[in-house]
Amino acid sequence: MSSQRVLAIIPAYNEEKCLRQTIEELSVVAPEVDYIVINDGSSDGTRDICILNGYPMLDMLVNCGLTVGFQTGMKYALQHDYDFAVQFDADGQHRPEYIKCMLDCMRENDADIVIGSRFVTAKKEHSARMMGSRLITALIKLTTGCTIKDPTSGMRLYNRRMIGRFAQDNALNPEPESIAYLIRKGAKVCEVQVSMRERLAGESYLNLTKSIAYMVRAFTAIMFSQWFRR
């Protein structure tokens, strides 16, 4: 990689069973990538693990949710003059070997955002889980003209311009509706094929009820709310 600086933003809420292995793998596989753990008011040993191992951490006193945690990381990236920031899960699903591919894609295509996509060359399975992804892909295509094959992927790389946007605009979140909004505002988004693992431990925050609520919110935001934003 070049001398440009990359920051991995790692939101962590009750990830004591996964965090150490995630950080160790990132440090071994991509040692040139800096990282910051956003301890989102965890009630388990996440904070203690960071302190014991000397992990760079921003410690939030209460659980604020993914959006606030990610925005906090972007503010940190802006304040510390990083060139790129990558959203990286604490639960072991994201694989650090793909960060270089994402950076190469960003530089070669002069992209603002690169998504680590599971479905550039691989096909989506026919399941209830993927129905939501297909719907969001269709909505983004309808409203922006762009096809994003894996809009719900949480592994995303942002350039300096996008770091500034997310750090300064509290209405932006690390969700598909913000990708759609930024495309409409001129951002160039590319995708790179990646593989992801199942989480190392614990459970996803998305149960059936929350998944339905997520889809309703995404649909409303992409189809209606974003059109009224300046």
PLY file of the C-alpha trace (Angstrom):
ply
format ascii 1.0
element vertex 230
property float x
property float y
property float z
element edge 229
property int vertex1
property int vertex2
end_header
0.00 0.00 0.00
1.02 3.62 -0.36
1.80 6.01 2.47
-1.86 7.03 2.64
-3.32 6.22 6.03
-6.19 3.80 6.57
-8.33 3.51 9.70
-10.53 0.53 10.52
-13.53 1.65 12.56
-14.67 -1.26 14.74
-17.98 -0.68 16.54
-18.26 -3.14 19.43
-21.23 -3.82 21.66
-20.82 -6.80 23.99
-18.22 -8.47 21.79
-15.94 -9.89 24.50
-16.01 -13.36 22.88
-14.97 -12.10 19.43
-13.01 -8.88 19.78
-9.56 -10.19 20.67
-9.45 -12.63 17.75
-10.76 -9.96 15.36
-8.09 -7.46 16.39
-5.30 -10.03 16.34
-6.21 -11.16 12.82
-6.45 -7.58 11.57
-3.06 -6.73 13.08
-1.37 -9.78 11.51
-3.03 -9.72 8.08
-3.16 -5.92 7.57
-0.58 -4.42 9.95
-0.46 -1.19 7.95
-4.10 -0.49 8.81
-4.70 1.46 12.01
-7.85 0.74 14.00
-10.08 2.24 16.65
-12.56 0.23 18.72
-15.80 2.05 19.47
-16.95 0.48 22.73
-20.66 1.22 22.51
-21.58 1.09 26.18
-20.91 -2.64 26.46
-22.10 -4.36 29.63
-19.70 -7.30 29.28
-15.89 -7.39 29.25
-15.36 -5.58 25.93
-13.96 -2.47 27.59
-11.67 -4.48 29.89
-10.27 -6.44 26.93
-9.37 -3.18 25.18
-7.67 -1.78 28.26
-5.82 -5.02 29.08
-4.48 -5.39 25.54
-3.86 -1.71 24.86
-6.32 -1.51 21.98
-7.06 2.06 20.83
-10.60 2.69 22.04
-13.27 5.35 22.20
-15.35 4.49 25.25
-19.02 5.45 25.06
-20.67 5.53 28.48
-24.03 4.26 27.25
-25.18 2.17 24.31
-25.86 4.65 21.49
-26.29 2.24 18.58
-24.38 1.56 15.39
-25.09 4.91 13.72
-23.69 7.04 16.55
-20.78 4.67 17.08
-19.84 4.75 13.41
-20.20 8.55 13.24
-17.93 8.81 16.27
-15.34 6.75 14.43
-15.63 8.96 11.35
-15.15 12.07 13.48
-12.00 10.46 14.89
-10.78 9.66 11.36
-11.37 13.26 10.27
-9.66 14.74 13.33
-6.63 12.49 12.85
-6.36 13.19 9.13
-6.91 9.69 7.75
-7.17 9.24 3.99
-9.48 6.22 4.14
-11.78 4.63 6.70
-13.15 1.10 6.57
-16.16 -0.06 8.53
-15.12 -3.36 10.09
-17.24 -5.64 12.26
-15.98 -6.76 15.67
-17.64 -10.16 15.42
-15.18 -11.78 13.01
-17.41 -11.79 9.92
-15.22 -9.38 7.95
-11.90 -10.61 6.62
-8.99 -8.15 6.65
-7.26 -9.59 3.57
-9.87 -7.86 1.42
-9.01 -4.34 2.59
-6.17 -4.09 0.08
-8.47 -5.18 -2.78
-10.97 -2.53 -1.73
-8.26 0.13 -1.63
-6.99 -0.89 -5.06
-10.52 -0.66 -6.44
-11.03 2.76 -4.91
-7.82 4.13 -6.40
-8.26 2.53 -9.82
-11.85 3.75 -10.18
-11.55 7.04 -8.30
-14.43 5.82 -6.15
-15.80 7.49 -3.04
-17.14 4.28 -1.48
-16.17 0.66 -2.07
-18.45 -2.06 -0.74
-17.09 -5.47 0.16
-19.78 -7.40 -1.66
-20.73 -11.05 -1.36
-22.53 -10.95 -4.70
-20.37 -9.44 -7.43
-19.56 -12.83 -8.95
-21.50 -15.08 -6.57
-25.27 -15.38 -6.76
-27.63 -14.63 -3.90
-29.27 -17.64 -2.40
-33.03 -17.99 -2.66
-34.02 -17.44 0.94
-36.17 -15.14 3.04
-32.97 -13.49 4.25
-31.96 -12.52 0.73
-35.42 -11.25 -0.25
-34.75 -8.07 1.68
-31.39 -7.60 -0.02
-32.98 -8.03 -3.44
-35.68 -5.51 -2.58
-33.16 -2.90 -1.42
-31.08 -3.46 -4.56
-34.20 -2.85 -6.66
-35.12 0.29 -4.70
-31.64 1.77 -5.10
-31.70 0.98 -8.81
-35.12 2.63 -9.12
-34.12 5.81 -7.29
-30.51 6.25 -8.45
-30.07 4.19 -11.61
-27.17 2.32 -10.00
-27.07 -1.38 -9.21
-25.65 -2.22 -5.79
-25.59 -5.99 -5.52
-24.90 -6.19 -1.78
-26.46 -3.07 -0.25
-26.62 -4.54 3.28
-22.92 -5.41 3.48
-21.37 -3.74 6.50
-17.83 -3.84 5.11
-17.43 -0.50 3.38
-14.41 1.65 2.55
-14.73 5.43 2.41
-12.37 8.06 1.00
-11.44 11.34 2.65
-14.39 13.21 1.14
-16.85 10.67 2.53
-15.14 10.71 5.93
-15.88 14.43 6.04
-19.49 13.92 4.99
-20.21 11.30 7.63
-18.33 13.18 10.35
-20.23 16.41 9.75
-23.72 15.22 8.76
-25.54 13.53 11.64
-28.36 12.46 9.30
-26.06 9.99 7.54
-25.83 6.43 8.83
-23.95 3.27 7.80
-27.04 1.86 6.10
-28.26 1.37 2.49
-30.37 4.54 2.49
-27.26 6.68 3.00
-25.53 4.88 0.13
-28.53 5.68 -2.08
-28.57 9.29 -0.90
-24.86 9.80 -1.52
-25.12 8.28 -5.01
-27.83 10.81 -5.78
-25.48 13.54 -4.56
-22.72 12.42 -6.93
-20.76 9.82 -4.97
-19.20 7.02 -6.99
-19.76 3.59 -5.44
-18.02 0.37 -6.52
-18.15 -3.20 -5.24
-15.44 -5.83 -4.73
-16.16 -9.52 -4.33
-15.43 -10.76 -0.80
-16.25 -13.75 1.34
-17.60 -13.37 4.84
-17.75 -15.73 7.77
-20.44 -16.41 10.32
-19.89 -14.42 13.49
-17.36 -16.04 15.83
-19.67 -15.95 18.85
-22.78 -14.30 20.20
-25.92 -13.45 18.29
-26.81 -10.90 15.65
-28.92 -7.98 16.85
-31.26 -8.60 13.89
-34.01 -10.95 15.01
-37.20 -11.38 12.95
-38.96 -8.36 14.43
-35.94 -6.11 14.03
-35.34 -7.39 10.50
-38.87 -6.42 9.48
-38.47 -3.01 11.11
-35.13 -2.58 9.32
-36.72 -3.29 5.95
-39.61 -0.91 6.58
-37.22 1.86 7.58
-34.93 1.25 4.61
-37.88 1.23 2.20
-39.28 4.46 3.64
-35.90 6.21 3.65
-34.89 5.21 0.12
-38.28 5.85 -1.46
-39.41 8.94 0.43
-37.33 10.51 3.21
-34.09 11.08 1.28
-35.86 13.18 -1.34
-36.61 15.87 1.25
-33.03 16.17 2.49
-30.84 19.03 1.36
0 1
1 2
2 3
3 4
4 5
5 6
6 7
7 8
8 9
9 10
10 11
11 12
12 13
13 14
14 15
15 16
16 17
17 18
18 19
19 20
20 21
21 22
22 23
23 24
24 25
25 26
26 27
27 28
28 29
29 30
30 31
31 32
32 33
33 34
34 35
35 36
36 37
37 38
38 39
39 40
40 41
41 42
42 43
43 44
44 45
45 46
46 47
47 48
48 49
49 50
50 51
51 52
52 53
53 54
54 55
55 56
56 57
57 58
58 59
59 60
60 61
61 62
62 63
63 64
64 65
65 66
66 67
67 68
68 69
69 70
70 71
71 72
72 73
73 74
74 75
75 76
76 77
77 78
78 79
79 80
80 81
81 82
82 83
83 84
84 85
85 86
86 87
87 88
88 89
89 90
90 91
91 92
92 93
93 94
94 95
95 96
96 97
97 98
98 99
99 100
100 101
101 102
102 103
103 104
104 105
105 106
106 107
107 108
108 109
109 110
110 111
111 112
112 113
113 114
114 115
115 116
116 117
117 118
118 119
119 120
120 121
121 122
122 123
123 124
124 125
125 126
126 127
127 128
128 129
129 130
130 131
131 132
132 133
133 134
134 135
135 136
136 137
137 138
138 139
139 140
140 141
141 142
142 143
143 144
144 145
145 146
146 147
147 148
148 149
149 150
150 151
151 152
152 153
153 154
154 155
155 156
156 157
157 158
158 159
159 160
160 161
161 162
162 163
163 164
164 165
165 166
166 167
167 168
168 169
169 170
170 171
171 172
172 173
173 174
174 175
175 176
176 177
177 178
178 179
179 180
180 181
181 182
182 183
183 184
184 185
185 186
186 187
187 188
188 189
189 190
190 191
191 192
192 193
193 194
194 195
195 196
196 197
197 198
198 199
199 200
200 201
201 202
202 203
203 204
204 205
205 206
206 207
207 208
208 209
209 210
210 211
211 212
212 213
213 214
214 215
215 216
216 217
217 218
218 219
219 220
220 221
221 222
222 223
223 224
224 225
225 226
226 227
227 228
228 229
